[in-house]
Amino acid sequence: MFCPKCGTPNDEGSKFCANCGAALIANTVNGTANNNINGTASGGTPVNKGFNGTNGMSGTPVNNGFNGTNGMGGTPVNDGYNGFNTGYVQTSSTTSKKISKRTWIIVAEIAAIVVLAFVFQMNARKECSPESVAERYFQTYTQGDLKDVYKYIDAGEGNFLCEDTFESAVNLDDNAVRGDVSNYSVFVKQNDGYRANVQVTYQTKSNGNSDQTMSLTLNKTGNKKFLFFDEWAVSNSFSTVSDGLICVPKGSKVTLDGIDVTKKAKAENRDDGMTHYTIDKIYAGNHVIEVEADGFQSVKDKVEFTDDDTHYTADLKLTEDVVKRIAGEAVDNNKRFIEDAVKQENATNVVSKMNPTDRSGVNSDYDEFKEYLQDSWWNSNTFSYEDTSVSKAVLSDVNVSYEAGSTNGDGDYDYINAEDTILVGCVTITEHMKGSYTQSDMTDRNAIITQKFYYGIKDGGISLYSVSTSHETQYE
């Protein structure tokens, strides 16, 4: 008996190898084989264990150590040691299984998705075609629906070429075919893949159902619809104008058809306190402009943009609260101006207190008035203004009036040059100054003093721009 592990000969009946100690009981298929020199299996069938011998059961040669063949099935066997198989031989067989209901459901769902994808592709391709776009445009145009019409046009480039300005400016009420179409057909005359010429032939009831045509040009926009299909739009046939101008006080809130102009238009801040906004391009027609500015009454105007370079300046007037404020300031400045002139104060000090923008003009008027008061005619009298008394003369019949101006230059201020501001208001103070001469042979005389305080726009606010002083002598 040979050890199946190390090949050492052992005595018959030994259970373990004398050399390596391995068990000498060999494993067999469905039982235990008695491993003996003569190759007799437990079933009593002789086995020729020699090289390339035959298996007693089939007579097929067996290579018992070098990839020989198994006599029963012809399968190569490498039994490692003296032709004995030392392990278990397992056999397997496949059995067919019935397709489950879940599998059939999945297959059906996949088939449905494929069909739906095909149908979607066909419908989407047709809907995005120039012919379909032209047809939908024609339908909405003849129905006078501005919002839907705008969806199908290629508006072009421009911050104010949008749905809001389109609805404000375009008028489809004059469309002769509106709601009167009895039949129509659409024909693509030419399509080069980038531009398509489409002709719509239609009949109207009012025209005796005779053929009329509408020719449309469509452009490929470069955008995609439904992720995959080219977008087409009708070329814009509505008139536009360029380089409009909206002028408002600096810091104003201004909208054009509800669009924030301060965010969309190019702005230029001017030295006169105004801001000019350029409207690059807009649909020709009427548009609504609304302006709000601190210290001014808000305005809402309908402005017609019919030509390039249309110019609009907001007609803003001061609020009542601002008028009261500047009138009060004017009264205080008038009092200070006359009192300082009587005291012969330096012009620079007087003007600095009022802080006007135009200092040179005020200095000149002040110096002239101060010289006028040096006349001896006023020397022997007491000069008073309200409760304040100083030497010289007496003021009475003080009248304060306000002359409204406007940011669009409506104020009648021709007598003052104000190129560096927009004058928005003028407070006029008129008062009588009475004087008398001590000599009995001279008559008394009076003077009417008029001061005008001009207010303009400065740094987004309203401030004193200049002061004009005049006087007229009257004799009793």
CORRAPE-V194667 format. One record per pair of residues at least 6 apart in sequence whose C-alpha atoms are under 6 Angstrom apart, sorted by the first residue. I is the first residue (numbers start at 1). J is the second residue. D is the distance in whole Angstrom. If there is no record, write none. Layout:
[[I | J | D] [I | J | D]]
This chain:
[[1 | 9 | 6] [1 | 10 | 5] [1 | 12 | 6] [1 | 36 | 6] [2 | 8 | 5] [2 | 9 | 4] [2 | 10 | 6] [3 | 17 | 6] [4 | 81 | 6] [15 | 23 | 6] [15 | 24 | 5] [16 | 22 | 5] [16 | 23 | 5] [16 | 24 | 5] [27 | 86 | 6] [33 | 41 | 6] [33 | 42 | 5] [34 | 41 | 6] [34 | 42 | 6] [39 | 47 | 5] [39 | 48 | 6] [39 | 49 | 6] [40 | 46 | 5] [40 | 47 | 6] [46 | 56 | 6] [47 | 55 | 6] [47 | 56 | 5] [48 | 54 | 6] [51 | 63 | 6] [52 | 61 | 5] [52 | 62 | 5] [52 | 63 | 5] [53 | 61 | 5] [53 | 62 | 5] [54 | 60 | 5] [54 | 61 | 4] [54 | 62 | 6] [58 | 71 | 6] [60 | 71 | 5] [62 | 68 | 5] [62 | 69 | 5] [64 | 82 | 6] [64 | 83 | 4] [65 | 78 | 5] [65 | 79 | 6] [65 | 80 | 5] [65 | 83 | 5] [66 | 78 | 6] [67 | 76 | 5] [67 | 77 | 5] [67 | 78 | 5] [68 | 76 | 5] [68 | 77 | 5] [69 | 75 | 5] [69 | 76 | 4] [69 | 77 | 6] [70 | 76 | 6] [79 | 85 | 5] [140 | 149 | 6] [141 | 149 | 6] [142 | 177 | 6] [142 | 178 | 4] [143 | 178 | 5] [143 | 179 | 6] [144 | 172 | 6] [152 | 233 | 5] [152 | 234 | 6] [153 | 233 | 5] [153 | 234 | 4] [153 | 235 | 6] [153 | 236 | 6] [154 | 233 | 5] [154 | 234 | 6] [154 | 235 | 5] [154 | 236 | 5] [155 | 236 | 6] [158 | 281 | 6] [160 | 282 | 5] [161 | 282 | 5] [165 | 257 | 6] [168 | 287 | 6] [169 | 285 | 4] [169 | 286 | 5] [180 | 204 | 5] [180 | 205 | 6] [181 | 203 | 6] [181 | 204 | 4] [182 | 203 | 6] [182 | 204 | 5] [183 | 202 | 6] [183 | 203 | 5] [184 | 201 | 5] [184 | 202 | 4] [185 | 200 | 6] [185 | 201 | 5] [186 | 199 | 6] [186 | 200 | 5] [187 | 198 | 6] [187 | 199 | 5] [188 | 198 | 4] [189 | 197 | 6] [189 | 198 | 6] [190 | 196 | 5] [190 | 197 | 5] [194 | 220 | 5] [195 | 218 | 6] [195 | 219 | 5] [196 | 217 | 6] [196 | 218 | 5] [197 | 216 | 6] [197 | 217 | 5] [198 | 215 | 6] [198 | 216 | 5] [199 | 214 | 6] [199 | 215 | 5] [200 | 213 | 5] [200 | 214 | 5] [201 | 212 | 6] [201 | 213 | 4] [202 | 211 | 6] [202 | 212 | 5] [203 | 209 | 5] [203 | 210 | 5] [203 | 211 | 5] [217 | 234 | 6] [217 | 235 | 6] [218 | 233 | 5] [218 | 234 | 4] [218 | 235 | 5] [219 | 232 | 6] [219 | 233 | 6] [220 | 231 | 6] [220 | 232 | 5] [221 | 231 | 6] [221 | 232 | 6] [223 | 231 | 6] [224 | 230 | 5] [224 | 231 | 5] [225 | 231 | 6] [239 | 283 | 6] [239 | 284 | 6] [240 | 282 | 5] [240 | 283 | 4] [240 | 284 | 5] [241 | 281 | 6] [241 | 282 | 6] [241 | 284 | 6] [241 | 307 | 6] [241 | 308 | 5] [242 | 280 | 5] [242 | 281 | 4] [242 | 308 | 5] [243 | 278 | 6] [243 | 279 | 5] [243 | 280 | 5] [243 | 308 | 6] [243 | 309 | 5] [244 | 278 | 6] [244 | 279 | 5] [244 | 309 | 5] [244 | 310 | 5] [244 | 311 | 6] [245 | 277 | 6] [245 | 278 | 5] [245 | 311 | 5] [246 | 276 | 6] [246 | 277 | 5] [246 | 312 | 5] [246 | 313 | 6] [247 | 275 | 6] [247 | 276 | 5] [247 | 313 | 5] [248 | 274 | 6] [248 | 275 | 6] [248 | 314 | 6] [249 | 274 | 4] [249 | 275 | 6] [250 | 273 | 6] [250 | 274 | 5] [250 | 275 | 5] [250 | 460 | 5] [251 | 460 | 6] [252 | 292 | 6] [252 | 293 | 4] [253 | 291 | 6] [253 | 292 | 5] [254 | 261 | 6] [254 | 290 | 6] [254 | 291 | 4] [255 | 261 | 5] [255 | 289 | 6] [255 | 290 | 5] [256 | 288 | 6] [256 | 289 | 5] [257 | 288 | 5] [265 | 277 | 6] [265 | 278 | 6] [265 | 279 | 6] [266 | 277 | 6] [266 | 278 | 5] [267 | 276 | 6] [267 | 277 | 5] [268 | 275 | 6] [268 | 276 | 5] [269 | 275 | 4] [271 | 420 | 6] [272 | 420 | 4] [272 | 421 | 4] [272 | 422 | 6] [273 | 421 | 6] [273 | 457 | 5] [273 | 458 | 5] [284 | 305 | 5] [284 | 306 | 5] [285 | 304 | 5] [285 | 305 | 5] [285 | 306 | 6] [286 | 303 | 6] [286 | 304 | 4] [287 | 302 | 6] [287 | 303 | 5] [288 | 301 | 6] [288 | 302 | 5] [289 | 300 | 6] [289 | 301 | 5] [290 | 299 | 6] [290 | 300 | 4] [291 | 298 | 6] [291 | 299 | 5] [292 | 298 | 5] [295 | 318 | 6] [295 | 319 | 6] [296 | 316 | 6] [296 | 317 | 5] [296 | 318 | 4] [296 | 319 | 5] [297 | 317 | 6] [297 | 318 | 6] [297 | 319 | 5] [313 | 408 | 5] [315 | 406 | 6] [315 | 407 | 6] [315 | 408 | 5] [316 | 406 | 5] [316 | 407 | 5] [317 | 406 | 5] [341 | 370 | 5] [347 | 363 | 6] [356 | 464 | 5] [356 | 465 | 5] [356 | 466 | 5] [357 | 465 | 5] [358 | 465 | 6] [358 | 466 | 5] [362 | 467 | 5] [365 | 469 | 6] [377 | 437 | 6] [378 | 392 | 5] [378 | 393 | 6] [378 | 435 | 5] [379 | 392 | 5] [381 | 392 | 5] [381 | 393 | 5] [382 | 391 | 5] [382 | 392 | 5] [382 | 393 | 5] [382 | 394 | 6] [383 | 390 | 5] [383 | 391 | 5] [383 | 392 | 4] [383 | 393 | 3] [383 | 394 | 4] [384 | 390 | 6] [384 | 394 | 5] [384 | 395 | 6] [385 | 395 | 6] [393 | 435 | 6] [394 | 433 | 5] [394 | 434 | 5] [395 | 432 | 5] [395 | 433 | 5] [396 | 431 | 6] [396 | 432 | 5] [397 | 431 | 5] [397 | 432 | 6] [398 | 430 | 6] [398 | 431 | 4] [399 | 429 | 6] [399 | 430 | 5] [400 | 428 | 6] [400 | 429 | 5] [401 | 427 | 6] [401 | 428 | 5] [402 | 426 | 6] [402 | 427 | 5] [403 | 425 | 6] [403 | 426 | 5] [404 | 425 | 5] [405 | 411 | 4] [405 | 424 | 4] [405 | 425 | 4] [406 | 424 | 5] [421 | 456 | 6] [422 | 456 | 5] [422 | 457 | 6] [423 | 455 | 6] [423 | 456 | 4] [424 | 455 | 6] [424 | 456 | 5] [425 | 455 | 5] [426 | 453 | 5] [426 | 454 | 5] [427 | 452 | 6] [427 | 453 | 5] [428 | 451 | 6] [428 | 452 | 4] [429 | 450 | 6] [429 | 451 | 5] [430 | 449 | 6] [430 | 450 | 4] [431 | 448 | 6] [431 | 449 | 5] [432 | 447 | 6] [432 | 448 | 5] [433 | 446 | 6] [433 | 447 | 5] [434 | 446 | 4] [435 | 445 | 6] [435 | 446 | 6] [436 | 444 | 4] [437 | 444 | 6] [444 | 476 | 6] [445 | 474 | 6] [445 | 475 | 4] [445 | 476 | 6] [446 | 473 | 6] [446 | 474 | 5] [447 | 472 | 5] [447 | 473 | 4] [447 | 474 | 6] [448 | 471 | 5] [448 | 472 | 5] [449 | 470 | 6] [449 | 471 | 4] [450 | 469 | 6] [450 | 470 | 5] [451 | 468 | 6] [451 | 469 | 5] [452 | 467 | 6] [452 | 468 | 5] [453 | 467 | 5] [454 | 465 | 5] [454 | 466 | 5] [455 | 463 | 5] [455 | 464 | 4] [455 | 465 | 5] [456 | 462 | 6] [456 | 463 | 6] [456 | 465 | 6]]
